[in-house]
Amino acid sequence: MNDWPDAWSDDNRNNGGNRYGRGSAGAQPESARVMRQVRRGPTTPGPGAPPYRGVPRQPTYDDGRGYDDGYGPGQDYDSGYNTGQVYGGGGRDGFVPNDNDPDPDYQGYRPRPNWRRRIKWTAITLVTLLVVVSVGTYFWADSKLHRDVDLSKVIDRPETGEGTNYLIVGSDSRAGMSAEEKKKLHTGSAEGKRTDSMMILHTGDNGPTLISLPRDSNVTIPTFRGSESGKIKGPLGTNKLNAAYAFDGPTLLVRTIEYNTGLHIDHYVEIGFGGFAKIVDSVGGVEMTLDQGFKDKYSGADFKKGKQTLNGEQALAFVRTRHAFAASDLQRTKNQQKFLSALAHQVATPSTVLNPFKFYPTMGAGLDSLVVDKDMSLWDLAQMFWAMKGVTGGDGKSMNMPISGSSGGNLVWDKAKVKTLVDELKNDETVTVSGN
């Protein structure tokens, strides 16, 4: 059977020239046998030539996409190459988008961000960071506390009551101070340590109460266990309150106060001259309003009336001054209460707590300067400062120990008022007693 199209002869099949076939040596490129002939429109064969030059009729593209033979105008035929479906591609209509795609609908394609997931992981990261910083800060601060006072050495202690009682002591220790600092702060160069100020801070459900104990108070120094030897000593008889500290340090001072008041001391906190000044400077000074100006050559005080910000040197002079006042030590204790409360308020302000460049230096200066008892925790210390701040804010009460008179230059406590005051503190009741 002849499979060749009509109008083809043996000569057409066998001769060279423009014809080709099996074994042909013609110049027709090999691709002509495998590539489809594409025409943009109908073509009329030349005279005497076989239709379409002897090649079987091929469909033509219409509009560059479909065929017009058999499907009619406008009928699209898609072999699958146009959409990429022959490859099982992804994306819309089987298309795999990429940045080089000429289709503007797919150029720069990016997946839609999952904001809920981002917010979740951001929150988790922030919380984790906060926990790590908080834990690190706690252990850093805890390691700086000097827990040198062992209250277990105090003998014959009264029973504990409601609330917590802190004994806050300001000593004249010059440890770590250079000769220049001693001169600048007017501290002198006396050896050893003495107490310039002593206060009991009671915290409980009825607000804080701050009670100053004048250092010249006339008290009995009872028997005690020596802090170094461990042996029982004394009694040492009647003397000034600050003599107890000079004889055997913090434990004898606590023993003496408990013996003369019947109030159990839960925690002990002490700060020296140099540390006090550093704390004040680290917070940028403490703002005070003075009712009157005064000078004192012994402490170096030189203040004018009105509002002012005291630096470390000025603050130390302010809390040490007593020779400038007719009430001497009683006025000094009031000034000490007023300043310590203002200092605690300044430390607790957001500008200090939320500023790491001020918060950490302040904490470092304060913790390095404090001597506390072995059972004191950072939480106890924070409660103490918060209570001091409460006294300033009017949530508590500040007073001197009630005084009935003097004896030999020493101040004598009013025993009846002291008993009432101690009973109210033990039961954590609102204090009704007033001091001098």
ROTORVO-267765 format. One line per 2 residues: number of its first residue (from 1); for each residue x, y, z of N, C-alpha, C. Coordinates in steps of 0.2 Angstrom, whole numbers. Example, Ala and Ser with C-alpha at 12.3 -4.5 7.8 and 13.67 -1.06 7.14 Angstrom:
1) 66 -28 39 62 -22 39 66 -16 39 | 64 -11 35 68 -5 36 64 0 39;
END
This chain:
1) 4 -6 0 0 0 0 4 6 0 | 2 11 -4 6 17 -4 4 22 1;
3) 9 24 6 7 28 11 8 35 10 | 11 37 4 13 44 3 7 48 0;
5) 7 54 2 1 58 0 1 58 -8 | -6 60 -10 -7 60 -17 -3 66 -20;
7) -2 65 -27 2 70 -31 10 69 -30 | 11 64 -26 18 62 -25 20 56 -30;
9) 26 57 -33 28 51 -38 34 48 -35 | 36 43 -39 42 40 -37 48 45 -37;
11) 48 49 -43 53 54 -43 53 59 -37 | 47 60 -35 47 65 -30 50 62 -23;
13) 49 55 -23 52 52 -17 59 51 -17 | 62 50 -23 68 47 -24 73 53 -25;
15) 71 58 -29 76 63 -31 78 67 -25 | 84 70 -26 87 75 -21 84 82 -21;
17) 88 87 -20 86 94 -21 82 95 -14 | 76 98 -15 72 100 -9 69 95 -6;
19) 69 88 -9 66 83 -6 71 79 -2 | 68 75 3 72 71 8 68 65 10;
21) 72 61 12 69 54 14 74 50 17 | 73 44 18 77 39 21 83 39 17;
23) 89 40 20 95 39 16 97 45 12 | 93 51 13 94 57 9 100 60 11;
25) 103 63 6 109 67 7 108 74 7 | 102 76 7 100 83 6 102 87 12;
27) 102 94 11 104 98 16 98 100 21 | 93 97 20 87 98 25 89 97 32;
29) 89 101 37 91 100 44 87 94 47 | 90 90 51 87 85 55 81 87 59;
31) 81 93 61 75 95 65 69 96 62 | 70 96 55 63 97 51 59 90 52;
33) 63 85 53 59 78 54 55 78 61 | 57 82 66 54 81 72 51 87 75;
35) 52 93 72 48 99 74 42 100 70 | 37 102 73 30 104 70 31 111 67;
37) 28 111 61 29 117 57 23 122 59 | 25 128 61 20 132 64 19 138 59;
39) 13 140 58 12 145 53 7 150 57 | 8 156 56 3 161 59 -3 162 55;
41) -4 160 49 -10 161 45 -10 156 39 | -16 156 36 -16 151 30 -11 153 25;
43) -8 148 21 -3 148 16 -6 145 10 | -5 148 4 -7 146 -2 -1 143 -6;
45) -1 137 -8 5 134 -11 6 137 -18 | 12 137 -20 14 140 -27 11 135 -32;
47) 11 138 -38 8 134 -44 13 128 -46 | 10 123 -47 13 117 -49 16 113 -43;
49) 16 116 -37 19 113 -31 13 108 -27 | 15 103 -24 10 99 -21 8 103 -15;
51) 2 102 -13 -1 106 -7 4 105 -1 | 5 111 2 10 111 8 17 108 7;
53) 19 108 1 25 106 -1 26 98 1 | 21 95 1 21 87 2 21 85 9;
55) 21 90 14 21 88 21 13 88 23 | 12 83 27 5 82 29 3 89 33;
57) -3 91 32 -6 97 35 -5 97 42 | -3 103 44 -2 103 52 -6 109 54;
59) -9 108 60 -13 113 63 -9 119 65 | -13 125 64 -9 131 65 -12 134 72;
61) -7 138 75 -9 141 81 -14 147 80 | -19 148 84 -23 154 84 -22 158 90;
63) -19 164 89 -18 169 94 -12 166 99 | -8 162 96 -2 159 99 -4 154 105;
65) -10 152 105 -12 147 111 -15 141 108 | -21 142 104 -25 136 102 -24 135 95;
67) -28 129 93 -28 127 86 -34 129 82 | -34 130 76 -40 132 73 -43 127 68;
69) -40 121 68 -42 115 64 -46 111 68 | -52 111 66 -57 106 69 -60 108 76;
71) -57 114 79 -60 116 85 -64 122 84 | -63 126 78 -66 132 77 -63 138 80;
73) -64 143 77 -61 150 80 -63 150 87 | -58 153 91 -59 154 98 -59 148 102;
75) -58 142 99 -58 136 103 -51 134 105 | -50 135 112 -43 134 114 -41 126 115;
77) -35 125 113 -33 118 115 -26 119 118 | -25 116 124 -19 116 128 -16 110 129;
79) -10 109 127 -7 102 127 -4 101 134 | -5 106 138 -2 106 145 5 109 146;
81) 8 111 141 15 114 141 14 121 144 | 8 125 142 7 132 144 7 133 151;
83) 4 128 155 2 129 162 7 125 166 | 11 121 164 16 117 168 13 111 171;
85) 6 109 169 3 103 172 6 97 170 | 9 97 164 12 90 162 18 88 167;
87) 20 93 171 25 91 176 23 90 183 | 16 91 184 13 90 190 15 96 195;
89) 16 102 192 19 107 196 14 110 201 | 17 114 206 13 117 211 11 124 210;
91) 8 127 215 6 134 214 -1 134 211 | -3 140 210 -9 141 206 -9 138 199;
93) -15 134 198 -15 131 191 -9 127 190 | -6 124 195 0 120 194 6 123 193;
95) 6 130 194 12 134 192 16 135 199 | 23 134 198 27 135 204 30 142 204;
97) 28 146 208 30 153 208 38 154 210 | 41 159 207 48 161 208 49 168 207;
99) 54 171 209 56 178 208 57 180 201 | 59 175 197 61 177 190 55 176 185;
101) 49 174 188 43 173 184 41 179 180 | 39 179 174 37 185 171 30 188 173;
103) 26 183 175 19 185 177 19 190 183 | 17 196 182 17 200 188 13 198 194;
105) 8 193 193 4 191 199 9 187 203 | 14 184 201 18 180 205 25 183 207;
107) 27 188 204 33 191 205 34 193 212 | 39 192 216 40 193 223 36 190 227;
109) 34 184 226 29 180 230 32 178 236 | 29 180 242 31 178 249 25 175 252;
111) 26 170 257 20 168 261 18 173 266 | 12 173 267 9 178 272 12 177 279;
113) 14 182 282 17 181 289 12 179 294 | 14 174 299 10 172 304 11 176 310;
115) 7 181 311 8 186 316 7 183 323 | 2 179 323 0 175 330 6 171 332;
117) 9 168 328 15 164 330 21 168 332 | 22 174 328 27 179 330 26 182 336;
119) 20 184 338 19 187 344 20 182 350 | 18 176 349 19 171 354 26 170 356;
121) 30 169 351 37 168 352 41 174 355 | 39 180 353 42 186 355 40 186 363;
123) 34 185 365 32 185 372 36 179 376 | 37 173 373 41 168 376 48 170 377;
125) 51 174 372 58 176 373 59 181 378 | 54 186 378 54 191 383 53 189 390;
127) 49 184 391 48 181 398 54 177 400 | 57 174 396 63 170 397 68 174 399;
129) 69 180 395 74 185 397 73 188 404 | 67 190 405 66 193 412 67 188 417;
131) 65 182 417 67 177 422 74 176 423 | 78 175 417 85 174 418 89 181 421;
133) 87 187 419 89 193 422 88 193 430 | 81 192 431 79 192 438 83 187 443;
135) 83 181 440 87 176 444 94 178 445 | 97 180 440 104 182 440 105 188 445;
137) 101 193 444 101 199 449 101 196 456 | 96 192 457 95 189 464 101 186 467;
139) 104 182 463 111 178 466 116 183 466 | 117 188 462 122 193 462 121 197 468;
141) 115 200 470 114 204 476 115 200 482 | 112 194 482 113 190 488 120 188 490;
143) 124 188 485 132 186 486 135 192 489 | 132 198 489 135 204 491 134 206 499;
145) 129 203 501 127 204 508 132 201 513 | 134 206 518 139 204 523 135 201 529;
147) 134 195 529 130 192 535 135 190 541 | 137 195 544 142 194 549 139 194 557;
149) 133 195 558 130 195 564 126 189 566 | 128 185 571 125 179 573 121 180 579;
151) 114 181 578 110 183 584 108 177 588 | 110 171 586 109 165 590 114 165 596;
153) 119 170 596 123 171 602 120 175 608 | 115 178 606 111 182 611 107 178 616;
155) 108 179 622 105 174 627 99 177 630 | 95 173 634 89 175 637 84 180 633;
157) 83 178 627 79 182 623 71 182 625 | 68 188 624 61 188 625 57 184 619;
159) 51 182 620 47 179 615 46 183 609 | 45 180 603 44 184 597 36 186 597;
161) 35 192 594 28 194 594 25 194 587 | 20 198 585 17 198 579 22 203 575;
163) 22 203 568 26 207 564 33 206 564 | 37 210 562 44 210 561 48 216 564;
165) 53 215 568 57 221 571 64 221 569 | 66 226 565 73 227 563 76 232 567;
167) 82 230 569 87 235 573 91 238 567 | 91 245 566 95 248 561 100 252 564;
169) 106 251 563 112 254 567 116 258 562 | 117 264 563 122 268 559 129 269 564;
171) 134 266 561 140 266 565 145 271 562 | 150 273 566 155 278 564 161 274 561;
173) 160 268 559 166 264 556 169 268 550 | 175 268 550 179 271 544 183 266 540;
175) 180 260 541 184 255 537 183 256 529 | 189 255 526 189 256 519 190 263 517;
177) 190 268 521 190 275 519 197 277 519 | 199 281 514 206 284 513 206 290 518;
179) 212 293 519 213 299 523 210 305 520 | 210 305 513 206 311 510 199 310 511;
181) 196 304 511 189 303 512 187 305 519 | 191 303 524 190 305 531 190 312 532;
183) 194 316 528 195 323 529 189 326 526 | 187 324 520 181 327 516 175 326 520;
185) 174 320 523 168 319 526 168 321 534 | 173 324 536 174 326 543 172 320 548;
187) 175 315 547 174 309 551 179 308 557 | 185 311 556 191 310 560 194 303 559;
189) 198 301 563 202 295 562 202 290 568 | 197 291 572 196 287 578 196 279 577;
191) 199 275 581 200 268 580 193 265 582 | 192 259 580 186 255 582 179 258 579;
193) 174 256 582 167 257 580 163 259 586 | 159 264 584 153 266 589 147 268 585;
195) 142 268 589 135 269 586 133 276 586 | 132 279 580 129 286 580 122 286 580;
197) 119 281 578 111 281 578 109 274 578 | 103 273 582 100 266 583 92 267 582;
199) 89 263 578 82 264 577 79 257 577 | 73 256 579 69 250 578 63 251 573;
201) 63 247 568 58 248 563 53 242 564 | 47 243 565 42 238 566 38 238 560;
203) 37 232 557 33 231 551 27 226 553 | 21 227 550 15 223 552 9 225 548;
205) 4 223 550 -3 224 547 -5 231 548 | -3 235 553 -5 241 554 0 247 552;
207) 4 245 547 8 250 545 15 250 549 | 20 253 546 27 253 549 27 258 555;
209) 31 257 560 33 261 565 40 262 566 | 43 268 566 50 269 566 52 273 573;
211) 56 269 577 57 272 584 64 273 585 | 66 279 586 74 281 587 75 280 594;
213) 81 277 596 84 276 602 90 280 603 | 89 286 607 95 290 608 101 287 611;
215) 107 288 608 113 285 610 115 286 617 | 112 292 620 114 294 627 108 291 632;
217) 104 286 629 99 283 634 102 280 640 | 100 281 646 102 278 652 99 271 652;
219) 103 265 651 101 258 651 105 254 656 | 103 248 657 107 243 661 110 238 656;
221) 116 237 656 119 232 652 120 226 655 | 116 220 653 115 214 657 121 209 656;
223) 121 203 659 125 198 657 124 196 650 | 130 194 647 129 192 640 135 187 638;
225) 134 184 632 139 179 630 144 183 625 | 150 182 627 155 186 623 155 184 615;
227) 155 188 611 154 187 604 161 183 601 | 166 184 604 173 181 602 174 175 607;
229) 174 175 613 175 170 618 170 165 619 | 164 167 618 158 162 619 157 162 627;
231) 160 165 631 159 165 638 154 170 641 | 151 168 646 146 173 649 150 178 653;
233) 148 184 652 151 190 655 146 195 658 | 148 199 662 144 205 665 140 203 671;
235) 135 206 673 133 212 670 138 218 671 | 137 223 666 141 229 666 138 235 669;
237) 132 234 672 128 240 676 125 245 671 | 124 251 674 121 256 670 126 260 666;
239) 124 262 660 128 265 656 124 268 650 | 127 272 645 124 274 639 123 268 635;
241) 118 269 631 116 263 626 121 262 621 | 124 267 619 130 266 614 136 262 616;
243) 136 262 623 142 259 626 142 251 625 | 136 249 625 135 241 624 138 239 617;
245) 137 243 612 141 242 605 148 242 606 | 151 247 610 158 248 610 161 243 614;
247) 157 240 619 160 234 623 161 228 619 | 155 226 616 156 219 612 152 219 606;
249) 151 224 603 148 224 596 140 223 596 | 138 221 590 131 220 588 127 216 593;
251) 130 210 595 126 205 599 124 208 606 | 129 211 609 128 214 615 123 220 615;
253) 123 224 609 118 229 608 111 226 608 | 110 221 604 104 218 604 102 215 610;
255) 106 212 614 105 209 621 102 215 625 | 106 221 625 104 226 629 97 229 628;
257) 96 230 621 89 233 619 84 228 621 | 85 222 620 79 217 622 78 216 629;
259) 84 217 633 83 217 641 79 223 643 | 81 229 641 78 235 643 71 236 640;
261) 69 233 635 62 234 632 58 228 632 | 60 222 632 56 216 632 54 215 625;
263) 56 218 620 54 217 613 60 213 609 | 57 208 606 62 203 602 64 207 595;
265) 71 207 594 73 209 588 74 204 583 | 71 204 577 71 199 572 77 199 568;
267) 79 205 566 85 206 561 89 212 563 | 95 212 561 100 217 562 103 220 556;
269) 103 227 555 106 230 549 110 236 551 | 116 236 549 121 241 551 125 244 544;
271) 126 251 544 129 254 539 134 259 542 | 140 260 539 145 264 541 145 271 537;
273) 150 275 539 150 282 536 151 282 529 | 156 278 527 158 278 519 152 275 515;
275) 149 270 517 144 267 514 138 271 513 | 136 275 518 130 279 518 131 284 513;
277) 137 287 513 138 293 508 138 290 501 | 141 284 500 141 281 493 134 279 490;
279) 129 277 495 122 276 493 119 282 491 | 120 287 494 117 294 493 119 296 486;
281) 126 296 485 128 298 478 126 294 472 | 125 287 474 123 283 468 116 284 466;
283) 112 287 470 105 288 468 104 296 465 | 110 299 465 110 306 462 108 311 468;
285) 109 309 474 107 314 479 100 313 482 | 98 316 487 92 315 490 89 322 492;
287) 83 323 489 80 330 490 76 331 497 | 78 336 500 75 337 507 73 345 508;
289) 68 346 512 66 352 513 67 354 521 | 71 359 522 73 360 529 69 366 532;
291) 67 365 538 63 371 541 67 376 543 | 74 375 544 78 380 546 85 379 544;
293) 89 384 543 96 382 541 101 382 547 | 106 378 547 111 377 553 118 376 550;
295) 123 377 555 130 375 554 132 371 560 | 137 367 558 141 363 564 148 362 561;
297) 153 365 565 160 364 563 162 356 564 | 159 353 569 161 346 570 159 341 565;
299) 153 342 562 151 337 556 152 340 550 | 153 347 549 154 350 543 148 353 540;
301) 142 353 544 136 355 541 136 362 540 | 132 364 534 131 371 532 125 371 528;
303) 119 372 530 113 372 527 109 378 527 | 106 379 522 101 385 522 94 382 522;
305) 89 386 524 82 384 524 79 383 517 | 75 378 517 71 377 511 73 371 507;
307) 70 370 501 71 363 497 78 363 494 | 81 358 495 88 357 492 90 349 491;
309) 94 348 487 96 341 486 103 340 489 | 103 335 494 110 333 497 114 328 494;
311) 120 329 493 124 324 490 127 319 496 | 131 315 495 134 310 500 137 314 506;
313) 141 318 505 145 322 510 140 326 514 | 135 330 511 131 334 514 126 330 518;
315) 124 324 516 119 320 519 122 317 526 | 128 315 525 132 312 531 132 318 537;
317) 134 324 535 134 329 539 127 331 542 | 122 330 538 115 331 541 113 326 546;
319) 114 320 545 112 315 550 117 315 556 | 123 318 556 127 317 562 127 324 566;
321) 124 329 564 124 335 567 120 335 574 | 122 337 579 119 338 586 120 344 589;
323) 127 346 588 129 352 592 125 359 590 | 122 359 584 119 365 582 112 365 585;
325) 109 360 589 102 360 591 102 361 599 | 97 364 601 96 364 608 94 357 611;
327) 90 354 607 88 347 609 93 342 608 | 99 344 605 105 340 604 103 333 601;
329) 104 327 604 103 321 602 96 319 599 | 91 322 603 84 321 601 82 324 594;
331) 85 330 593 84 333 587 88 329 581 | 93 327 583 97 323 578 94 316 576;
333) 91 313 581 87 307 579 81 308 574 | 78 314 575 72 316 571 75 317 564;
335) 80 321 563 83 322 557 85 315 553 | 88 311 557 90 304 554 84 300 552;
337) 78 300 555 72 297 553 70 300 547 | 70 307 547 67 311 541 72 309 535;
339) 78 309 535 82 308 530 82 301 527 | 82 296 532 82 289 530 76 287 526;
341) 70 290 528 64 289 525 64 292 518 | 67 298 517 67 301 510 72 297 506;
343) 77 294 509 82 290 505 79 284 502 | 75 281 507 71 275 504 66 276 499;
345) 63 282 499 58 284 494 62 285 488 | 68 288 488 72 290 482 74 283 479;
347) 76 279 483 79 272 480 73 269 476 | 67 269 479 61 265 476 58 269 470;
349) 60 274 468 57 278 463 58 274 456 | 53 275 451 54 271 445 61 274 441;
351) 63 280 442 69 282 439 75 279 441 | 74 276 447 80 272 449 79 264 448;
353) 73 262 450 72 255 449 72 252 441 | 69 257 437 69 255 430 75 257 426;
355) 80 260 429 86 262 425 91 258 427 | 93 253 423 99 248 425 105 252 427;
357) 107 258 423 113 261 424 113 265 431 | 107 265 434 107 268 441 105 263 446;
359) 101 258 444 99 253 449 104 249 451 | 108 246 447 114 241 449 119 245 453;
361) 121 251 451 126 254 455 123 256 462 | 117 258 463 114 259 469 114 253 473;
363) 111 247 470 111 241 474 118 239 476 | 123 240 472 130 238 473 133 242 479;
365) 132 248 479 134 252 484 131 251 491 | 124 250 491 121 248 497 122 242 500;
367) 122 236 496 124 230 498 131 229 501 | 136 232 497 143 232 499 144 235 506;
369) 139 240 508 140 244 514 136 241 520 | 132 236 519 128 234 524 131 228 528;
371) 130 228 534 132 222 538 125 219 541 | 123 213 540 117 211 542 118 204 546;
373) 112 202 549 112 195 553 112 189 548 | 114 184 550 115 178 546 108 175 543;
375) 103 177 546 96 175 544 93 180 539 | 96 185 538 93 191 534 93 188 526;
377) 87 189 523 87 187 516 86 194 512 | 86 193 506 85 199 501 78 201 502;
379) 73 197 503 66 198 504 65 202 510 | 68 200 515 68 204 522 71 211 521;
381) 76 212 517 79 218 516 75 223 512 | 71 220 507 67 224 503 61 226 507;
383) 58 222 511 53 224 515 54 229 520 | 61 229 522 63 235 527 63 241 523;
385) 66 241 517 66 248 513 59 250 511 | 55 245 510 48 247 508 44 250 514;
387) 46 247 520 42 250 526 45 257 527 | 52 258 526 55 265 527 51 270 522;
389) 50 268 516 47 272 511 40 274 514 | 36 269 517 30 270 519 29 275 525;
391) 34 275 529 35 280 534 35 287 531 | 39 288 525 39 295 522 32 296 519;
393) 29 291 516 22 292 513 16 293 517 | 17 293 524 12 294 528 8 288 530;
395) 11 282 528 7 276 529 9 273 536 | 14 276 539 17 274 546 18 280 551;
397) 22 278 556 23 283 561 30 283 563 | 33 289 564 40 289 567 40 293 573;
399) 44 291 578 44 294 585 51 292 588 | 52 296 594 58 294 598 55 290 604;
401) 60 286 607 58 282 613 55 287 618 | 50 286 621 47 291 626 52 292 632;
403) 54 298 633 58 300 638 55 304 644 | 57 302 650 54 305 656 58 311 659;
405) 65 311 658 69 315 661 77 313 659 | 81 316 663 88 314 663 91 313 669;
407) 97 309 669 101 307 675 108 307 673 | 112 312 676 119 312 675 121 314 668;
409) 116 317 664 118 319 657 115 314 653 | 112 308 655 109 303 651 102 303 651;
411) 99 301 646 91 302 645 88 296 648 | 83 297 652 79 292 655 73 290 652;
413) 72 284 650 65 282 647 59 282 652 | 54 284 649 47 283 653 45 276 653;
415) 46 273 658 45 266 659 38 264 657 | 33 268 659 26 266 658 24 266 651;
417) 26 272 648 25 273 641 29 267 636 | 35 266 638 39 261 635 35 254 635;
419) 32 252 641 29 246 641 23 246 637 | 19 251 637 13 252 632 15 251 625;
421) 20 255 623 23 254 616 25 247 614 | 29 244 619 31 237 617 25 232 617;
423) 20 233 621 15 229 620 11 230 614 | 10 236 612 7 237 605 11 234 599;
425) 17 235 600 21 232 594 21 224 594 | 21 221 600 21 214 601 15 211 598;
427) 9 215 599 3 212 596 1 215 589 | 6 219 587 5 222 580 -1 226 580;
429) -2 230 585 -8 235 585 -6 242 583 | -10 246 582 -9 253 580 -6 257 586;
431) 0 260 585 4 263 591 0 269 593 | -1 270 599 -5 276 602 0 280 606;
433) 6 278 608 10 281 612 14 286 608 | 15 292 611 19 297 607 26 298 611;
435) 31 299 607 38 300 609 40 308 609 | 46 309 612 48 316 612 51 318 605;
END
